Amino acid sequence: MSAEPPSPMTPDVDIDGPNVLPDNASHTPTLHDEEGASQKPYDTGDGKLHTTTSNEKDILIVDWDGPNDPTNPKNWSHRGKWGASVIVSLFTFISPVSSSIIAPAAFQVADEFGVKSDILISIMTSVFVLGYAFGPFLLGPLSEIYGRSRVLQLANAWYLGWNLACGFAKSEAQFIAFRFLAGLGGSAPMAVGGGVLGDIWRPEERGKAIAVFSLAPLLGPVVGPVTGAWIAERSTWKWVFYATSIADAIVQLLGMFFLKETYAPVLLEWKAVELRKTMDTEKGPYREVRTVFDGDARNWKTIMSNALKRPFQLFFNEPIVVLLSIYMAYLYGILYRKVFTGESVGIAGLHYIALGVGLMLASQVNAKSMDKIYVYFKNKNGGVGKPEFRLPAMFPGSLLLPMGMLIGGWCVEKRTLWIGPDVGSVLVGAGIVLNFQCIPNLHPLAAANCLRSLAGFGFPLFAPSIPWIFWRYGERIRNNSRYAFRTL
């Protein structure tokens, strides 16, 4: 069994999914009395054996029907798992496209609304990302109550509506408000997407899925300026929002038809509801039907309270969360601050393709090696897995990033041919994605998403040494956690 045990109510903390039992554990629905004693098996007519006692207060505990239950998302077919992973990645891609696609057309928007302040123009562009900081605090716990798929799709519909409304804004105030509201809905994939992957993939097989999912929010800020620049040059800024809304509507339709629910507590609750409908509680040998997840922790007040408190508790009490969150904020700031000038809007936007090439190439290489590296170190460690076993790719990533920044900066200053800055951009993209694909496996996403969305700045002096610190001392730092039993 992996050494990454799950946190029952924390999809953003535990990418392995909630309360996952060992693969060899029994998942057959079992009937217990109030003392927890199970008695003789009986047949309810569904072809499965359950247990009963003569006690009136017997309780039916609903769980998976054995370790190979096909309704358990971890037992879905490879095709089904990848279908869900790709759709979630599409949700995660389209939202960041909107975050940056307006940047090349920002001055067109400012001219139409008569905005002269550079600060206000920046707010009109970046306020979308501010929604990323606050949305997960609500959407994360809602996904634990109502399920991943519902929250993803409803939040995306919210984002779609307000993103489209941006194209009809009549003032800068309306524009800023609509952008912020769209960002709230667009934050859902960041808050819920990692949980979906944890629901369906086991630790030793999820590397490729994580690589695709991690690449999506990085490609968004690259594709956004490229497409936005040409749209702004050939049409008007309004079509920036019309185009992204059309693309998102297609993703929404795919999600409606192909993204099934993956969250175990919700799936088992649906199963319990069906059992309650078919069983006569007055004549049957039980009094109550519960799932293995039922308890005080499943109370919506508890879920919401924990979701609001936990990120701050983790951030202020967990050194590993602080360090990784700062590093992610630095990387994210580099991605969003990479600007190309000196040419027409459309041509300048093409330079972002080089950044995308670096993201894609490094992501594909890491996707093929991440699981193999994890399994290698797991076997070397006596079959016990650790989150740090996902970190080796950070070492080349931490070298490629400053190399790319140095090459790009020098070539721009010396006004070399366009290929010089683009080579630097390829290396920067590779360095960013290698780090991004490793970090989510080691720490809570909600805390990092909040910081990187609010901060967007970096600490380059610490960048070269941080990956080695995480590799060498990551386990020791985590073991000092007051929440270690829930997050390791």
Buried (B, 14 or more C-beta within 10 A) or exposed (E): BBBBBBBBBBBBBBBBBBBBBEEEEEBBBBBBBEEEEBBEEEEBEEEEEBBBBEBEEBBBBBBBBBBEEEBBBBBBEEEBBBBBBBBBBBBBBBBBBBBBBBBBBBBBBBEBBEBEEEEEBEBBBBBBBBBBBBBBBBBBBBBBBBBBBBBBBBBBBBBBBBBBBBBEBEEBEBBBBBBBBBBBBBBBBBBBBBBBBBBBBEBBBBBBBBBBBBBBBBBBBBBBBBBBBBBBBEEBBBBBBBBBBEBBBEBBEBBEEEBBBBBBBBBBBBBBEEBEEEBEEEEBBBBBBBBBBBEEBBEEEBBBEBBEEBBEBBBEEBEBBBBBBBBBBBBBBBBBEBEBEEEEBBBBBBBBBBBBBBBBBBBBBBBEBBBEBBBEBBEEEEEBBBBBBBBBBBBBBBBBBBBBBEBBEEBBEEEEEBEBBBBBBBBBBBBBBBBBBBBBBBBBBBBBBBBBBBBBEBEEEEBEEBBEBBBEBBBEBBEEBEBEEBBB
